[in-house]
Amino acid sequence: MSTMNGTAVLVTGGSRGIGAATAVRLAREGADVAFTYVRDEAAAKEVAARVEAAGRRALALRADAADPGDAAGAVHRAADGLGRLDVLVNNVGIGVLGPLGELTLADVDRVLAVNVRAAFLASQAAAERLPDGGRIVTIGTCMTQRVPGPGGTLYALSKSALVGLNRALARELGGRGITANIVHPGPVDTDLNPADGPYAAGQTALTALGRFGTPDEVAAAVAYLAGPEGRYVTGAELSVDGGHAA
């Protein structure tokens, strides 16, 4: 049963992985979906086709989250293109992993620009366009709760900043009935981190369930928070991590 009929959603970084699964899931829930992508136009067209196959409008927006103008501008382009904006999903992110001493200033600047600044600017812009009762859902990581080994300093830093952003947004926007929540995926089977990849065994061993998650399982959590049943949940962290933090 469709639960989000008549709503309009923006998913940043929606051309692959968790973002693509989220865009399609929300379309199946009845939402019109705009999503951003930075390079892969073919993948963006495929996601748009899947959204349209669910009977909903799709709007693919080329935008580079590292560009502050694009990060905020995509929100306004989505709202203008769809005629309104009810839900923002801050999904876009990059991971730069490596020994602390080998991380460069350029690494730091890019990761913080994409993972932190873009989410802040998009949320700031969304606060202008969302109606009362709107939703902001941000994608974090299980590494905000447990960093199991070396090499994740910069990534964990950037995603941990989103926890503070989320809590502050909940307080800032709660008076308008706008909720803000963050979803922490664990190891998820995507093209960037496949369940049969060279690092998969170690990640699987860190979970209680002994397996990778799927993008659809994360998307289901986003759909709950974005839909009518999640209207009393705000400022919360929802782990979809197979027990990684247990």
Backbone as CSV, one residue per row, in Angstrom:
resi,resn,N_x,N_y,N_z,CA_x,CA_y,CA_z,C_x,C_y,C_z
1,MET,0.842,-1.186,0.000,0.000,0.000,0.000,0.881,1.240,0.000
2,SER,0.584,2.198,-0.869,1.354,3.420,-0.942,1.062,4.278,0.279
3,THR,2.116,4.785,0.910,1.947,5.581,2.129,2.377,7.028,1.945
4,MET,3.011,7.345,0.817,3.572,8.678,0.634,3.000,9.372,-0.597
5,ASN,1.789,9.019,-0.972,1.169,9.619,-2.150,1.129,11.139,-2.041
6,GLY,1.544,11.817,-3.118,1.495,13.271,-3.147,2.692,13.959,-2.555
7,THR,3.680,13.198,-2.072,4.869,13.815,-1.500,5.982,13.891,-2.543
8,ALA,6.932,14.793,-2.283,8.076,14.981,-3.172,9.355,14.840,-2.362
9,VAL,10.297,14.100,-2.907,11.510,13.709,-2.182,12.745,14.073,-2.996
10,LEU,13.797,14.480,-2.305,15.123,14.594,-2.911,16.059,13.634,-2.201
11,VAL,16.721,12.777,-2.981,17.755,11.877,-2.472,19.079,12.319,-3.078
12,THR,20.016,12.748,-2.261,21.316,13.128,-2.812,22.161,11.873,-3.020
13,GLY,22.926,11.855,-4.102,23.711,10.671,-4.413,22.829,9.481,-4.700
14,GLY,21.854,9.658,-5.594,20.839,8.635,-5.784,20.995,7.753,-7.002
15,SER,22.165,7.741,-7.622,22.301,6.968,-8.858,22.818,5.553,-8.643
16,ARG,23.199,5.203,-7.410,23.709,3.855,-7.168,23.581,3.513,-5.688
17,GLY,23.784,2.258,-5.383,23.852,1.793,-4.005,22.642,2.125,-3.161
18,ILE,22.891,2.570,-1.938,21.823,2.882,-0.997,20.944,4.003,-1.530
19,GLY,21.547,5.004,-2.175,20.762,6.110,-2.706,19.780,5.671,-3.768
20,ALA,20.224,4.818,-4.679,19.335,4.321,-5.733,18.212,3.478,-5.134
21,ALA,18.561,2.606,-4.209,17.534,1.768,-3.575,16.509,2.621,-2.834
22,THR,16.978,3.693,-2.210,16.080,4.588,-1.487,15.154,5.326,-2.447
23,ALA,15.705,5.819,-3.543,14.882,6.521,-4.531,13.760,5.620,-5.045
24,VAL,14.098,4.377,-5.360,13.100,3.450,-5.894,12.092,3.053,-4.815
25,ARG,12.560,2.813,-3.607,11.645,2.426,-2.518,10.643,3.542,-2.236
26,LEU,11.096,4.787,-2.187,10.183,5.887,-1.895,9.200,6.105,-3.038
27,ALA,9.652,5.843,-4.268,8.724,5.910,-5.400,7.637,4.848,-5.254
28,ARG,8.018,3.660,-4.836,7.032,2.588,-4.640,6.078,2.893,-3.495
29,GLU,6.529,3.761,-2.577,5.651,4.206,-1.492,4.733,5.332,-1.947
30,GLY,4.928,5.826,-3.178,4.028,6.824,-3.725,4.604,8.207,-3.905
31,ALA,5.909,8.392,-3.669,6.516,9.710,-3.764,7.068,9.976,-5.159
32,ASP,7.015,11.237,-5.576,7.795,11.689,-6.721,9.210,11.934,-6.227
33,VAL,10.204,11.554,-7.030,11.576,11.518,-6.533,12.530,12.274,-7.445
34,ALA,13.210,13.249,-6.864,14.384,13.859,-7.485,15.614,13.255,-6.828
35,PHE,16.674,13.114,-7.587,17.916,12.604,-7.009,19.094,13.220,-7.749
36,THR,20.206,13.315,-7.053,21.407,13.886,-7.659,22.380,12.793,-8.060
37,TYR,23.203,13.137,-9.032,24.318,12.294,-9.444,25.403,13.235,-9.929
38,VAL,26.643,12.738,-9.968,27.726,13.640,-10.351,28.333,13.302,-11.701
39,ARG,28.403,12.003,-12.073,29.070,11.654,-13.323,28.317,10.645,-14.172
40,ASP,27.818,9.600,-13.562,27.311,8.451,-14.309,25.880,8.702,-14.792
41,GLU,25.762,9.312,-15.964,24.437,9.645,-16.494,23.642,8.394,-16.837
42,ALA,24.326,7.352,-17.303,23.627,6.117,-17.646,22.972,5.503,-16.415
43,ALA,23.701,5.478,-15.308,23.134,4.944,-14.070,21.968,5.799,-13.596
44,ALA,22.085,7.124,-13.752,21.003,8.022,-13.349,19.751,7.757,-14.175
45,LYS,19.930,7.543,-15.468,18.773,7.259,-16.331,18.109,5.948,-15.934
46,GLU,18.909,4.971,-15.529,18.348,3.678,-15.112,17.503,3.837,-13.845
47,VAL,18.011,4.609,-12.882,17.240,4.837,-11.657,15.956,5.601,-11.976
48,ALA,16.067,6.612,-12.834,14.877,7.379,-13.222,13.824,6.471,-13.863
49,ALA,14.281,5.533,-14.683,13.355,4.609,-15.325,12.665,3.723,-14.293
50,ARG,13.378,3.315,-13.262,12.784,2.476,-12.217,11.763,3.265,-11.392
51,VAL,12.060,4.531,-11.141,11.096,5.385,-10.440,9.830,5.539,-11.274
52,GLU,10.017,5.799,-12.557,8.864,5.978,-13.439,8.080,4.682,-13.609
53,ALA,8.777,3.547,-13.559,8.092,2.260,-13.646,7.177,2.030,-12.449
54,ALA,7.481,2.717,-11.342,6.619,2.645,-10.161,5.449,3.621,-10.266
55,GLY,5.375,4.321,-11.400,4.260,5.229,-11.626,4.454,6.616,-11.070
56,ARG,5.710,6.990,-10.747,5.972,8.282,-10.140,6.881,9.129,-11.025
57,ARG,6.919,10.414,-10.761,7.797,11.317,-11.498,9.227,11.165,-11.011
58,ALA,10.173,11.254,-11.953,11.598,11.198,-11.626,12.279,12.443,-12.165
59,LEU,13.221,12.967,-11.387,13.988,14.136,-11.791,15.439,13.888,-11.420
60,ALA,16.292,13.622,-12.417,17.710,13.390,-12.193,18.457,14.708,-12.331
61,LEU,19.198,15.083,-11.301,19.889,16.368,-11.251,21.388,16.144,-11.151
62,ARG,22.120,16.625,-12.135,23.574,16.548,-12.027,24.045,17.607,-11.026
63,ALA,24.760,17.182,-10.004,25.235,18.097,-8.972,26.442,17.496,-8.282
64,ASP,27.429,18.321,-7.998,28.633,17.899,-7.291,28.530,18.370,-5.852
65,ALA,28.394,17.445,-4.924,28.219,17.795,-3.521,29.408,18.558,-2.957
66,ALA,30.568,18.431,-3.583,31.744,19.167,-3.109,31.654,20.651,-3.427
67,ASP,30.759,21.015,-4.333,30.543,22.414,-4.703,29.429,22.968,-3.823
68,PRO,29.703,23.977,-2.993,28.665,24.466,-2.080,27.441,25.002,-2.806
69,GLY,27.634,25.571,-3.978,26.485,26.043,-4.746,25.606,24.907,-5.208
70,ASP,26.222,23.811,-5.634,25.457,22.642,-6.063,24.739,21.977,-4.887
71,ALA,25.414,21.915,-3.739,24.841,21.225,-2.580,23.525,21.866,-2.158
72,ALA,23.501,23.187,-2.090,22.267,23.885,-1.734,21.340,24.008,-2.934
73,GLY,21.920,24.258,-4.100,21.119,24.487,-5.295,20.280,23.299,-5.693
74,ALA,20.787,22.096,-5.443,20.021,20.898,-5.809,18.696,20.840,-5.075
75,VAL,18.669,21.325,-3.848,17.422,21.331,-3.075,16.391,22.231,-3.748
76,HIS,16.814,23.420,-4.126,15.888,24.355,-4.760,15.477,23.866,-6.150
77,ARG,16.407,23.256,-6.885,16.064,22.712,-8.198,15.047,21.585,-8.078
78,ALA,15.220,20.747,-7.047,14.267,19.651,-6.831,12.887,20.196,-6.470
79,ALA,12.856,21.152,-5.548,11.575,21.716,-5.128,10.872,22.415,-6.288
80,ASP,11.645,23.132,-7.091,11.055,23.817,-8.238,10.587,22.817,-9.293
81,GLY,11.404,21.791,-9.539,11.080,20.824,-10.584,9.892,19.949,-10.248
82,LEU,9.757,19.601,-8.967,8.644,18.744,-8.547,7.443,19.543,-8.058
83,GLY,7.644,20.840,-7.871,6.549,21.683,-7.417,6.443,21.819,-5.917
84,ARG,7.220,21.025,-5.184,7.255,21.084,-3.724,8.384,20.172,-3.250
85,LEU,8.675,20.209,-1.967,9.646,19.278,-1.389,9.187,18.940,0.016
86,ASP,8.984,17.652,0.268,8.507,17.185,1.565,9.564,16.427,2.354
87,VAL,10.511,15.822,1.642,11.513,14.978,2.295,12.875,15.214,1.649
88,LEU,13.894,15.408,2.479,15.287,15.430,2.027,15.993,14.221,2.612
89,VAL,16.652,13.444,1.746,17.502,12.338,2.203,18.942,12.705,1.872
90,ASN,19.711,13.016,2.914,21.136,13.327,2.762,21.908,12.013,2.680
91,ASN,22.103,11.529,1.473,22.765,10.246,1.290,24.174,10.364,0.728
92,VAL,24.429,11.388,-0.081,25.701,11.452,-0.786,26.873,11.454,0.203
93,GLY,27.911,10.716,-0.141,29.087,10.666,0.726,30.225,9.943,0.037
94,ILE,31.428,10.190,0.521,32.603,9.500,0.017,33.398,8.957,1.195
95,GLY,34.166,7.922,0.935,35.008,7.344,1.970,36.460,7.358,1.547
96,VAL,37.295,7.985,2.330,38.740,7.949,2.114,39.339,7.275,3.338
97,LEU,39.835,6.070,3.143,40.376,5.274,4.236,41.882,5.157,4.084
98,GLY,42.578,5.106,5.207,44.022,4.943,5.147,44.664,5.343,6.462
99,PRO,45.935,4.992,6.634,46.643,5.344,7.860,46.607,6.844,8.123
100,LEU,46.495,7.206,9.378,46.375,8.607,9.765,47.477,9.467,9.159
101,GLY,48.701,8.976,9.205,49.829,9.758,8.726,49.879,9.949,7.225
102,GLU,49.081,9.161,6.488,49.093,9.269,5.030,47.953,10.104,4.472
103,LEU,47.035,10.527,5.324,45.924,11.351,4.865,46.421,12.772,4.606
104,THR,46.044,13.312,3.466,46.512,14.637,3.073,45.476,15.709,3.400
105,LEU,45.911,16.946,3.350,44.984,18.051,3.555,43.901,18.041,2.491
106,ALA,44.266,17.668,1.266,43.270,17.575,0.202,42.230,16.512,0.522
107,ASP,42.664,15.384,1.111,41.719,14.341,1.532,40.741,14.896,2.561
108,VAL,41.287,15.589,3.561,40.459,16.136,4.633,39.434,17.117,4.072
109,ASP,39.901,18.020,3.231,39.006,19.044,2.691,37.885,18.427,1.865
110,ARG,38.208,17.451,1.026,37.170,16.870,0.161,36.175,16.050,0.960
111,VAL,36.641,15.229,1.886,35.724,14.399,2.663,34.789,15.265,3.501
112,LEU,35.326,16.296,4.137,34.471,17.155,4.949,33.519,17.974,4.083
113,ALA,33.971,18.350,2.891,33.092,19.103,1.989,31.908,18.265,1.548
114,VAL,32.169,17.021,1.165,31.097,16.162,0.640,30.247,15.581,1.760
115,ASN,30.880,15.077,2.800,30.148,14.343,3.826,29.485,15.237,4.868
116,VAL,30.075,16.402,5.129,29.566,17.255,6.203,28.970,18.551,5.659
117,ARG,29.782,19.332,4.943,29.296,20.631,4.476,28.087,20.489,3.563
118,ALA,28.120,19.514,2.672,26.998,19.333,1.740,25.718,18.996,2.483
119,ALA,25.798,18.152,3.503,24.603,17.807,4.274,24.072,19.018,5.028
120,PHE,24.973,19.822,5.578,24.540,21.032,6.272,23.855,21.989,5.311
121,LEU,24.487,22.252,4.166,23.930,23.220,3.219,22.611,22.737,2.632
122,ALA,22.519,21.437,2.342,21.265,20.894,1.821,20.160,21.002,2.866
123,SER,20.491,20.708,4.111,19.494,20.796,5.183,19.068,22.240,5.407
124,GLN,20.029,23.143,5.325,19.719,24.574,5.476,18.766,25.034,4.382
125,ALA,19.054,24.621,3.151,18.170,24.983,2.038,16.813,24.311,2.179
126,ALA,16.812,23.050,2.612,15.547,22.333,2.772,14.663,22.987,3.820
127,ALA,15.263,23.548,4.858,14.471,24.209,5.897,13.650,25.357,5.320
128,GLU,14.119,25.942,4.221,13.367,27.002,3.554,12.191,26.455,2.748
129,ARG,12.335,25.231,2.257,11.359,24.704,1.292,10.413,23.663,1.879
130,LEU,10.806,23.006,2.947,9.950,21.964,3.515,8.730,22.585,4.178
131,PRO,7.572,21.953,4.025,6.396,22.406,4.766,6.468,21.921,6.203
132,ASP,5.592,22.428,7.045,5.474,21.881,8.387,5.186,20.385,8.270
133,GLY,5.864,19.597,9.087,5.697,18.147,9.023,6.630,17.464,8.038
134,GLY,7.552,18.222,7.442,8.506,17.628,6.509,9.516,16.740,7.217
135,ARG,10.388,16.111,6.413,11.340,15.147,6.977,12.744,15.372,6.412
136,ILE,13.727,15.201,7.274,15.117,15.121,6.848,15.677,13.806,7.387
137,VAL,16.203,12.987,6.490,16.833,11.720,6.875,18.255,11.744,6.336
138,THR,19.211,11.467,7.201,20.622,11.498,6.827,21.213,10.100,6.967
139,ILE,22.066,9.746,6.029,22.735,8.438,6.073,24.104,8.595,6.735
140,GLY,24.272,7.916,7.849,25.536,7.948,8.582,26.344,6.692,8.297
141,THR,26.829,6.042,9.345,27.596,4.807,9.212,27.717,4.140,10.574
142,CYS,27.884,2.825,10.552,28.123,2.086,11.787,29.426,2.512,12.461
143,MET,30.312,3.171,11.702,31.593,3.586,12.275,31.474,4.815,13.169
144,THR,30.287,5.377,13.293,30.098,6.415,14.302,29.944,5.799,15.680
145,GLN,29.619,4.521,15.724,29.362,3.846,16.985,30.449,2.844,17.359
146,ARG,31.145,2.355,16.356,32.225,1.401,16.617,33.204,1.455,15.456
147,VAL,34.440,1.833,15.752,35.502,1.816,14.742,36.365,0.596,15.048
148,PRO,36.249,-0.454,14.245,36.834,-1.739,14.628,38.330,-1.875,14.386
149,GLY,38.938,-0.899,13.712,40.364,-1.011,13.429,40.907,0.291,12.872
150,PRO,42.189,0.324,12.583,42.791,1.547,12.070,42.379,1.824,10.631
151,GLY,42.583,3.065,10.217,42.352,3.443,8.826,41.078,4.217,8.579
152,GLY,40.215,4.315,9.583,38.922,4.959,9.372,38.776,6.322,10.011
153,THR,39.890,6.946,10.399,39.823,8.184,11.179,39.024,9.278,10.483
154,LEU,39.362,9.565,9.246,38.735,10.679,8.540,37.266,10.386,8.238
155,TYR,36.977,9.175,7.807,35.590,8.808,7.491,34.727,8.850,8.744
156,ALA,35.227,8.278,9.849,34.465,8.277,11.097,34.250,9.698,11.608
157,LEU,35.268,10.538,11.475,35.133,11.940,11.859,33.997,12.608,11.105
158,SER,33.993,12.432,9.789,33.001,13.125,8.972,31.587,12.650,9.267
159,LYS,31.406,11.359,9.416,30.068,10.836,9.669,29.606,11.108,11.099
160,SER,30.542,11.167,12.036,30.174,11.503,13.409,29.658,12.931,13.506
161,ALA,30.195,13.810,12.676,29.700,15.192,12.657,28.226,15.239,12.290
162,LEU,27.782,14.292,11.481,26.380,14.262,11.070,25.447,13.906,12.228
163,VAL,25.961,13.192,13.224,25.149,12.880,14.402,24.797,14.178,15.131
164,GLY,25.791,15.045,15.318,25.523,16.327,15.952,24.610,17.197,15.119
165,LEU,24.841,17.203,13.807,23.971,17.965,12.917,22.529,17.484,13.041
166,ASN,22.339,16.183,13.067,20.993,15.618,13.133,20.271,16.027,14.411
167,ARG,20.955,15.927,15.531,20.319,16.290,16.792,19.940,17.778,16.805
168,ALA,20.842,18.608,16.292,20.567,20.038,16.275,19.413,20.380,15.339
169,LEU,19.355,19.698,14.188,18.240,19.928,13.261,16.908,19.559,13.907
170,ALA,16.898,18.467,14.669,15.665,18.044,15.331,15.157,19.138,16.261
171,ARG,16.068,19.767,17.002,15.685,20.847,17.909,15.333,22.119,17.143
172,GLU,16.104,22.413,16.125,15.908,23.631,15.343,14.558,23.641,14.625
173,LEU,14.155,22.494,14.111,12.986,22.427,13.233,11.772,21.753,13.874
174,GLY,11.936,21.267,15.098,10.851,20.531,15.746,9.595,21.349,15.942
175,GLY,9.738,22.646,16.134,8.571,23.486,16.322,7.654,23.528,15.118
176,ARG,8.199,23.176,13.960,7.398,23.123,12.738,6.943,21.699,12.423
177,GLY,7.212,20.785,13.323,6.827,19.394,13.079,7.727,18.685,12.089
178,ILE,8.869,19.296,11.761,9.827,18.667,10.845,10.728,17.751,11.648
179,THR,10.832,16.497,11.230,11.682,15.543,11.927,13.037,15.430,11.237
180,ALA,14.037,15.078,12.027,15.391,14.848,11.507,15.944,13.603,12.180
181,ASN,16.352,12.636,11.379,16.863,11.376,11.908,18.035,10.900,11.070
182,ILE,18.845,10.023,11.656,20.020,9.511,10.954,20.008,7.981,10.992
183,VAL,20.307,7.385,9.858,20.365,5.929,9.714,21.821,5.518,9.577
184,HIS,22.228,4.544,10.378,23.617,4.071,10.353,23.686,2.677,9.710
185,PRO,24.031,2.595,8.434,24.202,1.272,7.826,25.474,0.594,8.322
186,GLY,25.415,-0.718,8.370,26.624,-1.497,8.568,27.215,-1.863,7.223
187,PRO,27.975,-2.945,7.130,28.470,-3.398,5.826,27.298,-3.706,4.902
188,VAL,27.261,-3.054,3.759,26.162,-3.202,2.818,26.726,-3.587,1.453
189,ASP,26.087,-4.520,0.816,26.552,-5.053,-0.466,26.261,-4.060,-1.594
190,THR,27.273,-3.282,-1.971,27.174,-2.324,-3.069,28.367,-2.519,-3.993
191,ASP,28.359,-1.799,-5.113,29.484,-1.938,-6.030,30.780,-1.410,-5.438
192,LEU,30.688,-0.487,-4.472,31.891,0.033,-3.818,32.399,-0.875,-2.705
193,ASN,31.517,-1.704,-2.162,31.895,-2.589,-1.056,31.141,-3.908,-1.198
194,PRO,31.493,-4.709,-2.211,30.724,-5.928,-2.486,30.873,-6.982,-1.399
195,ALA,29.812,-7.762,-1.226,29.807,-8.799,-0.208,30.769,-9.934,-0.520
196,ASP,31.256,-9.981,-1.759,32.259,-10.988,-2.116,33.606,-10.345,-2.408
197,GLY,33.808,-9.118,-1.917,35.045,-8.391,-2.171,36.177,-8.828,-1.253
198,PRO,37.367,-8.279,-1.458,38.547,-8.709,-0.700,38.498,-8.378,0.778
199,TYR,37.660,-7.412,1.183,37.594,-7.029,2.598,36.302,-7.508,3.261
200,ALA,35.532,-8.298,2.550,34.204,-8.664,3.032,34.238,-9.600,4.243
201,ALA,35.156,-10.538,4.257,35.168,-11.530,5.342,35.368,-10.865,6.693
202,GLY,36.291,-9.930,6.754,36.541,-9.231,8.010,35.346,-8.414,8.461
203,GLN,34.674,-7.752,7.520,33.496,-6.960,7.872,32.342,-7.852,8.324
204,THR,32.154,-8.965,7.637,31.087,-9.894,8.007,31.290,-10.418,9.419
205,ALA,32.525,-10.712,9.770,32.830,-11.261,11.088,32.506,-10.281,12.206
206,LEU,32.454,-8.991,11.893,32.159,-7.980,12.905,30.665,-7.827,13.185
207,THR,29.831,-8.443,12.360,28.390,-8.341,12.575,27.885,-9.500,13.415
208,ALA,26.762,-9.280,14.096,26.144,-10.355,14.875,25.416,-11.347,13.974
209,LEU,24.920,-10.869,12.825,24.156,-11.726,11.930,25.031,-12.491,10.950
210,GLY,26.303,-12.124,10.863,27.214,-12.859,10.012,26.973,-12.681,8.527
211,ARG,26.494,-11.525,8.120,26.288,-11.272,6.698,26.280,-9.779,6.415
212,PHE,26.438,-9.424,5.154,26.253,-8.056,4.690,24.759,-7.747,4.630
213,GLY,24.437,-6.477,4.763,23.085,-6.032,4.502,22.911,-5.721,3.023
214,THR,21.689,-5.387,2.651,21.398,-5.001,1.281,20.967,-3.537,1.248
215,PRO,21.147,-2.862,0.112,20.655,-1.484,0.008,19.160,-1.380,0.286
216,ASP,18.394,-2.392,-0.103,16.953,-2.355,0.127,16.609,-2.362,1.615
217,GLU,17.422,-3.041,2.419,17.159,-3.071,3.856,17.384,-1.704,4.486
218,VAL,18.386,-0.986,4.011,18.608,0.380,4.493,17.491,1.292,3.995
219,ALA,17.112,1.124,2.734,16.044,1.941,2.162,14.735,1.769,2.927
220,ALA,14.484,0.576,3.431,13.255,0.329,4.196,13.235,1.171,5.466
221,ALA,14.384,1.323,6.110,14.462,2.161,7.310,14.222,3.624,6.964
222,VAL,14.771,4.072,5.841,14.545,5.450,5.401,13.058,5.669,5.120
223,ALA,12.439,4.700,4.465,11.011,4.817,4.141,10.167,4.933,5.408
224,TYR,10.517,4.205,6.437,9.795,4.320,7.706,9.908,5.732,8.274
225,LEU,11.122,6.250,8.314,11.347,7.579,8.894,10.732,8.686,8.037
226,ALA,10.675,8.467,6.730,10.121,9.470,5.816,8.612,9.386,5.704
227,GLY,8.041,8.269,6.121,6.613,8.036,5.946,5.790,8.433,7.161
228,PRO,4.497,8.245,7.094,3.594,8.700,8.157,3.811,8.004,9.492
229,GLU,4.296,6.773,9.483,4.475,6.060,10.748,5.674,6.561,11.540
230,GLY,6.550,7.334,10.899,7.726,7.842,11.589,7.589,9.263,12.086
231,ARG,6.381,9.775,12.130,6.219,11.207,12.410,6.553,11.600,13.845
232,TYR,6.619,10.630,14.784,6.959,10.967,16.170,8.400,10.586,16.515
233,VAL,9.186,10.270,15.512,10.590,9.917,15.720,11.438,11.073,15.216
234,THR,12.239,11.669,16.086,13.127,12.739,15.641,14.346,12.820,16.552
235,GLY,15.449,13.276,15.981,16.704,13.337,16.719,17.292,11.976,17.010
236,ALA,16.807,10.956,16.309,17.164,9.575,16.624,18.236,9.034,15.687
237,GLU,18.956,8.013,16.173,19.903,7.243,15.375,19.350,5.824,15.240
238,LEU,19.182,5.386,14.002,18.649,4.046,13.743,19.725,3.218,13.069
239,SER,20.182,2.178,13.752,21.236,1.318,13.212,20.626,0.207,12.368
240,VAL,21.110,0.083,11.147,20.741,-1.010,10.256,22.062,-1.682,9.904
241,ASP,22.630,-2.374,10.878,24.036,-2.773,10.780,24.284,-4.241,11.074
242,GLY,23.229,-5.051,11.167,23.425,-6.475,11.413,24.070,-6.781,12.760
243,GLY,23.986,-5.825,13.691,24.595,-6.031,15.004,26.060,-5.636,15.073
244,HIS,26.517,-4.813,14.143,27.913,-4.365,14.137,28.266,-3.659,15.448
245,ALA,27.323,-2.904,15.997,27.594,-2.144,17.223,27.198,-2.904,18.485
246,ALA,26.723,-4.143,18.343,26.246,-4.891,19.526,27.409,-5.311,20.413
